[in-house]
Amino acid sequence: MEKKNNLIDVILILFGLFIAYQLLRIILGGSWQTESVILAFLIFNLGLTWKINSGFGKLNAKLEGHLGWHKGKDSK
């Protein structure tokens, strides 16, 4: 699972750098159409949102176990 998360991180970083490169090309005189850059930003945002949301599941499980410990319940 950790390898999968690392691979997703690398893909998102590379995609973000590619979008930044395209944005610089637009500023300096042309590249993609504006609609294509906006669509790329939306896809990048969706990927980041999915990545952040996948981390919340782990955090929620840890928090429930910790709160269960405080209530005297078995957290396993």
N, C-alpha and C positions, 0 to 999 in steps of 0.2 A: 504494500500500500504506500509505503514511503517513497519507493522508486516512482510510482505513478504520480505522486504529488510533486516530486522533484522535476519530473518530465513536464508536467503541466506548468510549473513555475518557469522553466526554461522556454517553453513555447510562448507563454504570455510575455516574457521579457523580450524575446526576439520579435514578436509581433508588435509590441509597443515601440521598440527601436525602429522597426520598419516604418511604422506610421509617423514617427517623429522625422525620419528621413524624408518621407514624402511631403510632410508639412513644410519642411525647410525648402524642398524643391519648389513647392507652390509659391512660397514667399519670394524665392529668388528668380522666379520666372516661368513656372509651369511644370506640371506633372499630371497628376490625376485631375479629374473633374471634381468640383466641390462636393457633389453628391456622393462620390465614391469615398472621399476622405471622411465624410460624416458617417457613412455606413460602416467604415472601418473602425471609427471611434466607438460606435454603438456596439459592434461585435466585441471590441476590446473591453468595453465597460461590462458587457454581459459575462465575459470570461472572468474578469476580476470579481464581479459580484458572486459568481458561482464558486470561485476559489475561496472567498471570504466566508461564504455560507457553509462550505464544507468544513471549515475550521470550527464553526460554532457548534456543530454536532458533538465533537469531541469535548469541547468546553462544557457543554450542557451535561454530558454524562459524568464528567468529573465533579461538577457543581452539585448534581443530584446525590452522588455518593458522599460528598462532604457534608451536605445538609442532613442526609440520612444518618451519618455518624453522630451529628450533634443531637439528633432526635432519639438516639439510642437504637436505631434500626440497623439491621445487617445490611451493609452496602454492597455485598457481593452477589 
